[in-house]
Structure formats: C-alpha cells, structure tokens
Amino acid sequence: MRLNPVNYLCQTDFLLGEIIRSIGKYSIKTTNDPFQSLLQSIIFQQLAGRAANVIYGRFLGYYNKISPTPEQILATPGHILKANVGLSSKKIEYIKDLSARITDGRLNLVLISEMTDEQIVNQLMEVKGIGRWTAEMFLIFCLGRQDVFPVGDLGVRKAIQRVYSLSELPSPSTMLAIAQPWKPYRSIATWYLWKSLSKFDSIG
C-alpha cells in the first residue's frame, strides 16, 4: 500500500520529518481559475503583501469585483489601468500579453493541465513578465502539482540552510541533492520548508 505523502517524507528524511511533526497537518490552498491565478501572480510581483492586496483589490473593483476575462483586459485602455488601478506600465504590458496569448490560442489554459510540469513552465515563460519561479508557483498553487521544487526561491534556500545546518545558502545542485529523496512529493516538502521559516522566526 502506498504511503501517505506526509508519512513518506517523514520516513525518508529525519530532519524534514522533525519539521513536519512540529508544524502539523499539511493544508495547501489551490485556486481553480488558471487565468486569475496568473493575473494575480503578475500583479503581486515585487510588491509587499499589503500594497499588492490593495492594488489587486482596485483591479478587481474596476471590473465590479469579478475577475475579468482576457477580452475585457485587452479592451481596457492601459492609461485607465495605470490611473484607476495603479498598475505600472510594465505590468499592464504583461497582463495584456497574457490576455492576447489566451485569446489568440497561443496559450490554452484549458489544455494546460494535461501537460507535464516542464512543458507548462516552458509555455508560461513565453509570456512577458512570467519567469520560472512564477510558473512553478502556478504549478503548486493552481494546478496542485505535487513534485515541484523551486530551487530559485529564497525562502526555500533559507529554510534548507537552517534545517540542514549549512554554513551558507545552498546552491541549486545542493538543494536538488537534498531533495532527491523527497520525490515525488517535493511540493509538499517545499510547503513545510516555507512554514518552518515563520515557525523558527516566531520562536526566535
């Protein structure tokens, strides 16, 4: 019988298991609207949590508090999004590029769930403003993929340095070596590593 993912991680890695037991039950919230998830990711880029929430709230407010369609975004003049919502020129360019790709069929968010993780990352990275990290967050928090490991995430790097008592932030190759035994549940391990940061900080 196949082990529960959390039990599997606890048995595979003693140090990670200690983190898991100290944090408790695994619960990750996923969104079921791929387009809204990508819009939110772009809007939140390089913004502190509170400021990002304010701007995203204004963005939804402009569309009567309903997530807009790609067609609606393309029909909204950029200067309106800048003046009324507070989006930067770059982010307006990014969400319009995303919307254009969806409307002309270059990016099919209906079929995307049938692709492999790497195929999805490569396709999303063709959109202006979407890098590998954003694509990986989409895999975890929208599609619920269980074996994503964002080696470029600073929080994950800091958590691994702390949990494994490393003298410096780990390189991607070091991280991949440590995470190898976690397959096929590296997303779940990543979630616990993120949670461990706030837990350690609250203790400290």
Sequence and secondary structure as in RCSB ss.txt:
>XXXX:A:sequence
MRLNPVNYLCQTDFLLGEIIRSIGKYSIKTTNDPFQSLLQSIIFQQLAGRAANVIYGRFLGYYNKISPTPEQILA
TPGHILKANVGLSSKKIEYIKDLSARITDGRLNLVLISEMTDEQIVNQLMEVKGIGRWTAEMFLIFCLGRQDVFP
VGDLGVRKAIQRVYSLSELPSPSTMLAIAQPWKPYRSIATWYLWKSLSKFDSIG
>XXXX:A:secstr
    HHHHHHHH HHHHHHHHHH S      S HHHHHHHHHHHTT  HHHHHHHHHHHHHHTTTS   HHHHHH
S HHHIIIII   HHHHHHHHHHHHHHHTTSS TTTGGGS HHHHHHHHTTSTT  HHHHHHHHHHTS  S    
TT HHHHHHHHHHTT SS   HHHHHHHHGGGTT HHHHHHHHHHHHHHHHHH 
